[in-house]
Amino acid sequence: MNTAVAVADQPVIVIMKNQHQNVPATVAAAAGRARVLAAEQNPVITDLQRTGAKRIHSFKLLSSVSATVSVAEKNRLAADPAVAQVVPDVSFAIRRPLTQAAPTSVTTCRPGQDGVELDPEALGVIHADSTDSTMQTARRLGITGKGVTVAYLAEGIDPNNPDFLRADGSHVFTDYQDFTGEGAPTTSSGGEAILDASSIAAQGRSIFQIGSCKFRIAGAATGASLVGLKVFPNGSLAATSSELLQAIDYAVTVDHVDVLNQSFGYNPLPDTTVDLIRQADEAATQAGTTVVVSTGDAGPTNTFGSPSSDPAVISAAATTTFRVYAQADIANFREIGATGFVDNNISALSSGGFSAGLKSPDLAAPGDLNLTLDNPGPGRYGVGISGGTSEAAPLISATAALVIQAYRTTHGGQSPAPALVKQLITSTTDDLGHPGNQQGTGLLDSYQAVKAALSVKTPAGAPTAQGGTLLTSTDQLTATAAPGSVQRFPLTVTNNGARTQTVQLHGRVLGADRTVADRTVILGATTGTHFNGLDVQTVKFTVPVGQSRLKVQIAAPSNDFLDLTLIDPLGQLEAYSLPQGVGNHGAVEVRYPGFGTWTAVINDAPPAQGGYAGPVQLHAEVATYQPFGAIQPSTVTLAPGASQRVTVAVSTPKSPGDLSAALELDAPFGARTSIPINLRSLVPLGAHRTGQFSTAVTGGNGRGGSPGVTEFYQFDVPAGQKALDVQTTESARAVNNYDLYLVDPSGETVGHAANQLVVGKSGSTPVTVTERGARTHVLDPPSGRWLLVAAFPNPVTGTALSTTFEGAIRLAPITPGVSGLPNAPSAHLAAGRPHVAKVTIRNDGTAPETYFVDARLPRSTTITLPPYKNATNLALPLTTAVPTPQWIVPTQTTLLTAQAQATAPVTFDWAPYTGYLGGDLNGDPDLGATTTGNTASGSWSGAPVTSGDWMIDPALIGPFGTTPTAGATANLALAATTKAFDTATTSTTGDFWASGAGVSVGFTPVIVQPGRSTTIYVTITPSGRAGSVVKGTLYLDDLSSLSPFGEPVPAGDELAAIPYSYTIG
């Protein structure tokens, strides 16, 4: 029987086990879902009210209840068979679109018959709309997205922009809500909101003139309605998960939007499925809302962000559209002598590669760069230049609106399910010939997607087929298995067109790279070219005939922006590195490069203006596609409406790691699409319980808030192992900072390390040095499939184009030497009399280690952890100038409880902390809070939970009105249920975890070089009743400093567990 005697101070979100996917949050099923959820949630809510819970709130999209409860009530809820999880909340970073200054002069206009150029160029590239009367576009089919509602989550915007008013005076925006408390309407110069809204549904009614050129800006779905949801404060890159959850819930359950655009995300390290936004997006798709997410702007080297890594959403990569480069002289287009440009390469900024779950982008759309609407000040409306995957996503969202309208047209007004929308869009792309983990299935084709929607036969209708589209049963083929093992995938191909089609299928993979240039040039020298105040060096090289890919990289320890531009043998601009920050590295790729002499242009500001002076390495290589796997049958002839199942047989890589390949489908009349084949080979742990891996690490475009490069390795651990040990090293030619995250089969990060060694402190900030290696260790690892994540932050050193990263995985314990440590009740120690023992450890690794010991008792205790960044009297909403409240969570913790007490309704996100970049950055688990009145609480349990730095990020609850909310303050607290610290046992090193928990003071760990040994002296001073038996465990731990985003974040692992026991007296 429950009583209300415990203090309700734990903000939690109670996620119900049954999400009732058979009764989704659609308009038609809304009443039925409300009844079902009420029947299930009401007993929980009633019990919460009876036990004194506070701030209770029910969510309808993701069936859940938020509340502030006692620790006992939280534990009872977690044991409730109707409850899936009791979780707590974190920050997401907006994918700030890439912007350029508004053009002041423009050349090479391309006007239509009315003398006005239609922009963005992307509209024609994706066949959504064009002034070219010969081009087949969705607009010429009469499809504009009419009757479809698209919501986006971004910052503020002025919805009264003349280009958001239709010719009849009605608004494109049907709803606009603020979830930040700042007040809804604001201007948005070059921001995400204006880019989203402009790309989706700008009306193209205003005529802008620059020089002699006239422009109008239209969206890809001018007939669609918009719902604007402000979740990012002005001038901030971050919003809390709770703010995003509120907005997603509102969009789906209140406005019942058809499409939800999310041009935001973050790179949780690691990225597991314990992510509230992913869960909300999956619930949204179940409710009938198609969700589109940008992958990020950090380049192709496994920088894929969340929630785009969720298989349920459509993830958007970005391609090049260079017309605006020529018009506005971007990348010094005219000065480098470019005479034209080539579109449709994957943009250098586009995040790609693989996620931890082996997903790649679903497809690509233009994002580098385009003209867009701008709102530089109140009542001022103009044109700007913007892009990134933040543009690709709303273009795909607009196409989803076109597909939905088209489907309704021929299917009795019924709407397609989000899975069908995704299938129609990804099946009808245009294969560009880039690797599958960069382009997905190919380039967005709005016209073909609409044709497919008009033709597809479903239970809602069997319309007369149009065109010649194909539909495939999946958009990615993915497998993780032992090296060299054969994987077979079933695939169904359907002729969705009006005439018989014969389709050729074959697999492809890039073969070995062949070097065509390997040079070093000097910037800041007297030789070279100078223009636009820049130092310029050029490198010419020859590309042979018949190549599938050209890749060019540069590297220099510049600590500055270095530009790399490629000009083809015809004088056309083909690629630009588009650096996103100080990266010390740049890379571009070109599909099917023309043969002949190419020119690479490298430039930076002169040294007198802060530019780099010194050597820049350049490397150019080419590769051709090779046949891959076997497809049976490899040729299929399909009558209209007919389907054929084929089998795709491929082998995983021979060595541990990932491989990107593709299945190409060639149809009549030159139509070609593809399906990515994503393969991962496990690290085999052989008879000696040891496995190795190695790869060449290269990449990094300087994008803040994202890793430069991420590598993933998986392996299987059998039952009954005593320890798991992972050692890694980099080659000496380029030692970059990197961090390791060891994730157990349940998705919890139980091991972490970095090659940044803590050697001291400056105030409260760790002082670190970078070493060649890093080591992580876990005691008693559970059996199952493990994941190792290695993240290399921006910037890389730039001293080499690549570096070798290798490691060894061993199922072997670390055994220190122990002398004088009692370990039997027969050992008697006098109360108050110090007894000294010795622990000797030899560093058998490849890098220095920082050691300390941590004495624990077998009983559990709950400790209110002291914050090491202020957590009281916080003014809400938090500004970017306020450090995020943080705590050190000790090892051996099985339960965390977080609380916020505020002067207004409040919620919060909380998670392991990984750094700050205009907003908090975190790893998974990404947890939320339960709210009751002005109190919010959350809890998280594990065996154990992730140790180290944790954050709580509070937020007020919206939506709010059009005026800013009144000021509010909050106090935060975090408590840990952990094994009790043995305060009778001290050491010469001190204890990092006890210090972080406020149990002890002083921490002086010992640093040991590879091959050397050290002795730690442990002093036991018994305290207690004579005859009492004391039992405990002395853990030998190491300490490192994670820095995935540049800010030192302490972390440590347990290396050995040494039991001790004695009798007092």
TORDO-85126 format. One record per residue (C-alpha): residue in three letters; x, y, z. Coordinates in steps of 0.05 Angstrom, whole numbers, plus 5000, padded with zeros to 4 digits. Each point is the difference from the previous one (the first is absolute). Layout:
BEGIN
ALAXYZ/...
//
This chain:
BEGIN
MET500050005000/ASN502750684980/THR500450605047/ALA501950724987/VAL505350055054/ALA505950064953/VAL502250664971/ALA497950094927/ASP506450284971/GLN501449564939/PRO497850274932/VAL498549414954/ILE496649824935/VAL496149355006/ILE499949684931/MET494449494993/LYS501849314974/ASN494249964952/GLN500550584951/HIS493549784966/GLN502850044930/ASN493449694976/VAL496650655023/PRO504850534973/ALA499350755015/THR496650144935/VAL494050474992/ALA495449414986/ALA502549605060/ALA501050585048/ALA493749875041/GLY501349265004/ARG507350105018/ALA498050505055/ARG495449475030/VAL505249454997/LEU505550445029/ALA495450265055/ALA498149305020/GLU507449815006/GLN502950655026/ASN494550185050/PRO501949475051/VAL507150254998/ILE497750735005/THR495249835057/ASP505549645037/LEU504850574989/GLN495050495029/ARG498749555059/THR507449935016/GLY501350754998/ALA503250054932/LYS500350694970/ARG499850324932/ILE496449434966/HIS499250064924/SER497449504949/PHE502949924930/LYS495849724944/LEU505049904942/LEU505149605040/SER495449675052/SER503250255063/VAL498850395064/SER504750505031/ALA500150135075/THR504450165059/VAL500049405047/SER503849725059/VAL505749514990/ALA495649445027/GLU494350184952/LYS504950034942/ASN502649315016/ARG492949745007/LEU498150294933/ALA506049684967/ALA497549335025/ASP493050114974/PRO498749494944/ALA496350544960/VAL506150455000/ALA505749934951/GLN504850525028/VAL500550535053/VAL504850504970/PRO502450715009/ASP502450664931/VAL506650414954/SER501950524949/PHE499549974925/ALA504050464955/ILE496750334940/ARG503749844936/ARG501650734988/PRO499350104925/LEU506150224962/THR499050724980/GLN503650494955/ALA499250754998/ALA494250244958/PRO502650134929/THR501250724982/SER501249864927/VAL498049424957/THR502349754932/THR497449474953/CYS492650055013/ARG495649454972/PRO493150324994/GLY493749664977/GLN495350274947/ASP497650545048/GLY507150265008/VAL500549755072/GLU504549445024/LEU496649455041/ASP504049815062/PRO502649605033/GLU503749634945/ALA498249385040/LEU492850024975/GLY502149824929/VAL505249505023/ILE494949595038/HIS494650114946/ALA495250345047/ASP499150644958/SER503750354944/THR499350574950/ASP502549524947/SER493749794963/THR503249364977/MET501649745069/GLN495549495033/THR498250265069/ALA495149855055/ARG497150694991/ARG498249854927/LEU496149405026/GLY495850485041/ILE502949755065/THR501950555050/GLY498949685068/LYS493150315006/GLY496249745061/VAL506349735033/THR502750305065/VAL507550015014/ALA502950205067/TYR507150185015/LEU503850095066/ALA504950584999/GLU501050705028/GLY495650614990/ILE497350294935/ASP495550554976/PRO494049624971/ASN497450654968/ASN505650004949/PRO496550184934/ASP502549354970/PHE496149615053/LEU493550324977/ARG496249684942/ALA497150394942/ASP493149985033/GLY502950315064/SER499849365041/HIS505949805043/VAL504749434983/PHE500849925076/THR493949695031/ASP503149975070/TYR506150295034/GLN502049835072/ASP505850185046/PHE503049485047/THR505850435024/GLY496450545040/GLU503350564960/GLY493750184962/ALA498049734933/PRO501050494942/THR507250194987/THR504250154939/SER504549454974/SER505950244958/GLY503249404968/GLY497249545054/GLU497349304997/ALA492750215003/ILE500250454939/LEU503949474961/ASP495049465019/ALA493850424985/SER503050294936/SER502149324973/ILE493249695014/ALA494750514983/ALA502650694981/GLN495050284950/GLY504750344951/ARG495750624997/SER505350525017/ILE505050224947/PHE507050155025/GLN504950384957/ILE507650005008/GLY503550384946/SER496549844935/CYS497649325024/LYS493049875026/PHE498449415046/ARG494149685033/ILE500649475055/ALA495049425001/GLY499449375041/ALA499549304972/ALA492949935026/THR496750684993/GLY493149725014/ALA501949695068/SER498250325066/LEU505350135053/VAL500149925076/GLY505850375031/LEU502449755068/LYS505350435034/VAL504349555044/PHE506850334994/PRO501050665037/ASN502750604961/GLY507649964994/SER500349305028/LEU501949354966/ALA496549565051/ALA493249795025/THR498449495053/SER497049334984/SER494050195042/GLU498750624957/LEU500649574937/LEU495549475029/GLN494750525016/ALA500450274929/ILE499849324967/ASP494149795043/TYR496450654983/ALA501349924925/VAL497449304997/THR494349985051/VAL497450724994/ASP501550224928/HIS500249284972/VAL505350214950/ASP501549554941/VAL507550134998/LEU504950215054/ASN506650314980/GLN505849975049/SER506250384976/PHE503449885066/GLY503749465036/TYR506149845040/ASN505549485005/PRO498949615064/LEU506049605018/PRO498149454998/ASP493650024958/THR495549455026/THR492549914998/VAL499150315070/ASP497950664969/LEU493450345015/ILE499750384934/ARG501049354961/GLN494349695040/ALA495650614987/ASP501649984925/GLU498349274997/ALA493350145035/ALA498850564950/THR501049534941/GLN495249515032/ALA495050565005/GLY500650134925/THR505050574999/THR505949954953/VAL506450245035/VAL505950274961/VAL506750155035/SER506550314976/THR506249565011/GLY504750585018/ASP505450424969/ALA506449675026/GLY502249614939/PRO499849274976/THR504349685054/ASN494649675044/THR497450665027/PHE492749794991/GLY495950335055/SER493849825041/PRO494149984990/SER501649904926/SER503249335019/ASP493149745017/PRO497749504946/ALA492850265006/VAL501650694973/ILE502350254932/SER507250245007/ALA502550554954/ALA507050084970/ALA502050604958/THR502350104928/THR503150594963/THR496350534960/PHE505350504978/ARG496050514960/VAL500150495058/TYR507649905006/ALA500750274929/GLN495050565012/ALA502750245067/ASP507449824990/ILE500049505057/ALA506649615007/ASN503250544956/PHE496449704941/ARG502150544951/GLU507150105027/ILE501949274993/GLY497950034927/ALA493949555003/THR496050034936/GLY494149595024/PHE497949515053/VAL497749285010/ASP494549835049/ASN497949375038/ASN506349785035/ILE499249855074/SER501650635038/ALA506449995040/LEU496150205062/SER494749454995/SER500249535060/GLY500349294977/GLY503349345012/PHE496749545050/SER496550085067/ALA501449545059/GLY494149594975/LEU503049964929/LYS494850464969/SER502250464943/PRO496350614971/ASP493549814966/LEU500850484941/ALA503150674981/ALA497250674979/PRO503150674983/GLY503250385057/ASP506450334975/LEU497950574988/ASN493650364979/LEU496450675002/THR494750035054/LEU495450505033/ASP503050445054/ASN497250445055/PRO505850445022/GLY495850445046/PRO492850185021/GLY496050134938/ARG506049894954/TYR499649444951/GLY505349794950/VAL504049444971/GLY506049635030/ILE504549414986/SER499449385044/GLY500549254999/GLY502649375033/THR496249365015/SER495550515034/GLU497650174930/ALA499949294974/ALA495249785055/PRO494450514986/LEU500549874925/ILE498749275015/SER494450205048/ALA496950424945/THR500449404953/ALA496749575053/ALA494350514998/LEU499649944924/VAL499949245006/ILE494450025052/GLN495750464957/ALA501249584938/TYR498349365037/ARG493550295027/THR498250214929/THR499649294974/HIS498449635065/GLY493350295021/GLY502950535045/GLN503749505044/SER507050185025/PRO506049544990/ALA503449725061/PRO506950305015/ALA503449354981/LEU496750044931/VAL501950744993/LYS507249805015/GLN499749434951/LEU497250434944/ILE505350535010/THR506149555009/SER498049524943/THR499750564949/THR506550365012/ASP505350114947/ASP506349605013/LEU505950484999/GLY505449485005/HIS502750215068/PRO501149485055/GLY493649775032/ASN501950255069/GLN500450704971/GLN494250064951/GLY495249475027/THR495849774941/GLY501750624961/LEU497550714984/LEU492950205016/ASP495450024939/SER493450335018/TYR496949874932/GLN501349255001/ALA497849955073/VAL493450344982/LYS499149544940/ALA501149405045/ALA494950265051/LEU494950104945/SER501049294975/VAL501349565060/LYS494849465013/THR497949925073/PRO493649785036/ALA497950744996/GLY500049994924/ALA502549704936/PRO500950594953/THR502249984928/ALA507549974999/GLN504050604974/GLY507350064980/GLY505349475010/THR501749985074/LEU502649405040/LEU498849865073/THR504849615044/SER498249665065/THR505650335039/ASP504650594994/GLN506049695036/LEU503049305006/THR503749945066/ALA503649435036/THR505149915056/ALA503549325002/ALA506749655003/PRO505450224950/GLY499249704931/SER493249695013/VAL494849974945/GLN493650405013/ARG493749904958/PHE494750534995/PRO493149914969/LEU497750604959/THR493550114963/VAL499850444938/THR493250254976/ASN498450324933/ASN495850595021/GLY499850294929/ALA495549964940/ARG504249564955/THR504249375004/GLN507150115027/THR506249584998/VAL504550155059/GLN507449835006/LEU502749925071/HIS507249975021/GLY504250155062/ARG505750495001/VAL505550215047/LEU505850474992/GLY506549654986/ALA506950185024/ASP502150734998/ARG505350224951/THR504150625016/VAL500150544946/ALA503150565041/ASP504050045064/ARG502850705010/THR501950515053/VAL499050744987/ILE501950595044/LEU495050535020/GLY502550675022/ALA505949974952/THR502050534950/THR498349534943/GLY492949844982/THR493950414980/HIS496550535040/PHE492850234990/ASN494450265044/GLY505150105055/LEU501649255001/ASP506349584995/VAL498849494944/GLN503749384976/THR497949544943/VAL501649284986/LYS498749684932/PHE499349254990/THR497349524948/VAL494049555007/PRO500049394954/VAL494149784958/GLY494349595030/GLN500450175074/SER494149945046/ARG502350465056/LEU505250555011/LYS501750175072/VAL504650575019/GLN502250165072/ILE504250545032/ALA503050035070/ALA504150535037/PRO500950195074/SER496950674983/ASN495050115056/ASP496350404948/PHE495049924943/LEU503449714938/ASP496149984935/LEU500649464947/THR496750094932/LEU500149544939/ILE499750224927/ASP499049464947/PRO503549974932/LEU494450424969/GLY500950565050/GLN493849835040/LEU499350055076/GLU499049285023/ALA501150025075/TYR501350455059/SER502149775070/LEU495450505036/PRO503749975067/GLN495350035060/GLY505250245050/VAL507349905017/GLY501049294978/ASN507249974974/HIS497349534947/GLY495850064937/ALA497249494951/VAL495850004937/GLU497449454955/VAL497750004928/ARG495949454967/TYR502249754931/PRO505450544991/GLY501750204929/PHE506949794975/GLY505450514990/THR503550545041/TRP496650225064/THR501850605043/ALA499750015076/VAL499850705031/ILE502250085073/ASN499250675034/ASP500050355068/ALA500750715026/PRO507250274999/PRO504049925064/ALA499650755013/GLN492449915007/GLY500449385044/GLY500549494945/TYR504449394999/ALA507250004975/GLY503049324989/PRO499449354962/VAL493549714976/GLN499749274980/LEU495649814941/HIS498149304979/ALA495649814940/GLU497749304984/VAL495249664953/ALA496249355003/THR495349604955/TYR493949595018/GLN500949255002/PRO494549474996/PHE497649805069/GLY496149395022/ALA495149594960/ILE492850164984/GLN495249454980/PRO496750124953/SER504150594975/THR495050184945/VAL492550055011/THR494650184951/LEU493850275034/ALA493250144970/PRO496350615029/GLY498349855072/ALA504249375003/SER505149855054/GLN506249555002/ARG503949775060/VAL507549984991/THR505549775047/VAL506150435013/ALA506049605025/VAL506150385025/SER505849885047/THR501850415060/PRO507050335002/LYS505849535011/SER502550435057/PRO496150315059/GLY496650654982/ASP494950284952/LEU499049984925/SER495550424955/ALA497549684935/ALA493750084958/LEU495149614959/GLU498850374934/LEU493349934963/ASP500250204927/ALA493350084966/PRO498150194928/PHE501150694972/GLY505950155046/ALA496349985066/ARG504649775056/THR499449965075/SER503949635053/ILE499549705069/PRO505650075051/ILE503149355026/ASN502850125070/LEU504449465028/ARG503849945066/SER504949455018/LEU500749825073/VAL506649975036/PRO500949255011/LEU502549805068/GLY503649354984/ALA502449425041/HIS504650465040/ARG494150465015/THR503550574963/GLY498250394938/GLN503250564961/PHE497650564955/SER503350554959/THR497950574954/ALA502650634968/VAL496650615031/THR499250614957/GLY495050575001/GLY497350585040/ASN496950644971/GLY500250415064/ARG492549975014/GLY498950175073/GLY495749545042/SER501649404955/PRO505949524999/GLY504850064942/VAL500249244991/THR496549435036/GLU501849264995/PHE495749415023/TYR502049295019/GLN495549455026/PHE501749345031/ASP496749435038/VAL501849855073/PRO498449305025/ALA497149885069/GLY504249935063/GLN505750484983/LYS503750355056/ALA502250614962/LEU499950364933/ASP506050414981/VAL500850454938/GLN506650334982/THR500750494941/THR505650404969/GLU501250514944/SER506050024954/ALA505350505020/ARG499450414936/ALA493550335023/VAL497649945072/ASN493050275005/ASN495650045062/TYR495049445003/ASP495049705049/LEU497649285010/TYR493149785021/LEU498749285017/VAL492649834996/ASP497249365030/PRO494549584968/SER494650405037/GLY502450654970/GLU503350285063/THR506950324995/VAL503949625053/GLY507150164976/HIS503150644975/ALA506950274991/ALA503950514960/ASN507150124978/GLN499850665038/LEU503749875064/VAL498250435061/VAL506450295028/GLY497450555044/LYS494750545009/SER499450744984/GLY494650235047/SER494449504989/THR502249824929/PRO504249374989/VAL506850104967/THR501249454949/VAL505349754952/THR498749584938/GLU503149314997/ARG500249494944/GLY495349505032/ALA493949895043/ARG497449415039/THR493249825028/HIS498349425045/VAL493649685028/LEU499549495057/ASP495249414994/PRO497350194931/PRO493149724984/SER499649534941/GLY497450254933/ARG501850484944/TRP504350595021/LEU501450664964/LEU506550395002/VAL499550734976/ALA506350404985/ALA498550744990/PHE505350494973/PRO497950725015/ASN501150614956/PRO505150254985/VAL504849454981/THR507350175005/GLY501050104926/THR507149735003/ALA498149424954/LEU494449844951/SER498449365039/THR502249615060/THR499749265016/PHE495349835057/GLU500549295027/GLY498049615061/ALA499649355036/ILE494249705039/ARG501649505055/LEU495649615047/ALA505450025053/PRO500350305070/ILE505250505025/THR503249705062/PRO503650495046/GLY504849775055/VAL497050065070/SER503849985065/GLY497550095071/LEU492650074983/PRO495949585049/ASN494949544968/ALA497149555054/PRO495950115064/SER505849675036/ALA504150624985/HIS499150475060/LEU501550744994/ALA499850455061/ALA495050574999/GLY503350674988/ARG506749694982/PRO502350114927/HIS501649384960/VAL503950094934/ALA499449554940/LYS503150054930/VAL497149944931/THR505149944944/ILE497850084928/ARG504249924937/ASN497650384939/ASP500249464946/GLY496650454949/THR502650454945/ALA498550685031/PRO500850335069/GLU494549875050/THR497450405059/TYR498549545059/PHE496350075066/VAL496349545048/ASP492750035023/ALA497849625063/ARG492749795004/LEU495649625048/PRO494949484976/ARG493950395024/SER496650524957/THR498750715021/THR496750614969/ILE504450624995/THR497750694980/LEU505650184953/PRO503150705005/PRO499750384934/TYR506650244973/LYS496550524958/ASN494650425033/ALA493249685006/THR496250495045/ASN496050644986/LEU500749904925/ALA496350514958/LEU495649674948/PRO500549924942/LEU507549885007/THR504350434955/THR506249774963/ALA504150415050/VAL497949555059/PRO504149365010/THR495749384997/PRO499049695070/GLN504449385004/TRP501649445049/ILE505049435005/VAL496349335003/PRO504449475033/THR501149294975/GLN495849455031/THR493850444995/THR493649634985/LEU494950565006/LEU499950754986/THR494550475020/ALA499650724976/GLN495550565023/ALA498450724981/GLN496050475045/ALA498050644966/THR495550615007/ALA496249814936/PRO498249354965/VAL506649684982/THR503049384968/PHE507149794983/ASP504649574958/TRP505649605031/ALA505449554974/PRO507449865000/TYR503550654982/THR504950034942/GLY501250754990/TYR497150674981/LEU499150364934/GLY494750545005/GLY496149475037/ASP501249375040/LEU502549384964/ASN498649325028/GLY500449254991/ASP494649485008/PRO496149865042/ASP496250634982/LEU494950075056/GLY494050425016/ALA496150235060/THR493149925030/THR496650655020/THR495150185055/GLY498750735010/ASN506650365011/THR503949365013/ALA503149514951/SER503549355014/GLY503349424964/SER503449345015/TRP504549524964/SER502449315021/GLY505249534974/ALA504849455020/PRO503750475004/VAL498150674969/THR505150404961/SER505150325047/GLY503550674992/ASP497450694983/TRP492450094997/MET495950624986/ILE493050265014/ASP497250524952/PRO493550325026/ALA494750334957/LEU493250335009/ILE493849664971/GLY496650284939/PRO496950174953/PHE500350735020/GLY496550624975/THR502650534954/THR503450395056/PRO506149765040/THR498549605063/ALA501250315068/GLY506549825035/ALA500549355038/THR505449665040/ALA501749275014/ASN504049585048/LEU502749334976/ALA502449375036/LEU502949334981/ALA500449395046/ALA503749354988/THR498649325030/THR506849685001/LYS504549545040/ALA502050375064/PHE506950305003/ASP504449715054/THR502450625036/ALA504449585045/THR504349834940/THR504450544968/SER505849994952/THR505850414974/THR496150144936/GLY493550225030/ASP493449804967/PHE497250384941/TRP493049705009/ALA499750145075/SER502450714987/GLY494750114947/ALA494749735047/GLY502150485055/VAL502149425045/SER507450175002/VAL504750544978/GLY506749964965/PHE501749624938/THR507249874978/PRO500149424951/VAL506549704975/ILE502150004927/VAL503749384976/GLN503649944933/PRO499449374957/GLY504149435026/ARG501050335068/SER497049845068/THR497750395060/THR497749845071/ILE493950325032/TYR499950005076/VAL493349865032/THR498650175072/ILE494349675039/THR498250345066/PRO494449585029/SER494350345034/GLY494149655032/ARG497949505052/ALA505149485021/GLY498649334969/SER496650304939/VAL501949684935/VAL501550494943/LYS499749774928/GLY501450424939/THR503050054931/LEU506050414981/TYR499250204927/LEU506050194960/ASP497750544951/ASP502950444945/LEU498150714981/SER500050364933/SER496850614970/LEU495049934944/SER499750594952/PRO495449824941/PHE498350734990/GLY506150355028/GLU498150075074/PRO503549535049/VAL495049525032/PRO502649535054/ALA498949244992/GLY502849385031/ASP499749245000/GLU500749445051/LEU506149574984/ALA500049505057/ALA495749825061/ILE504049795062/PRO496049725058/TYR501850155072/SER497249825067/TYR501950045073/THR497349995071/ILE500650635043/GLY503649885065/
//
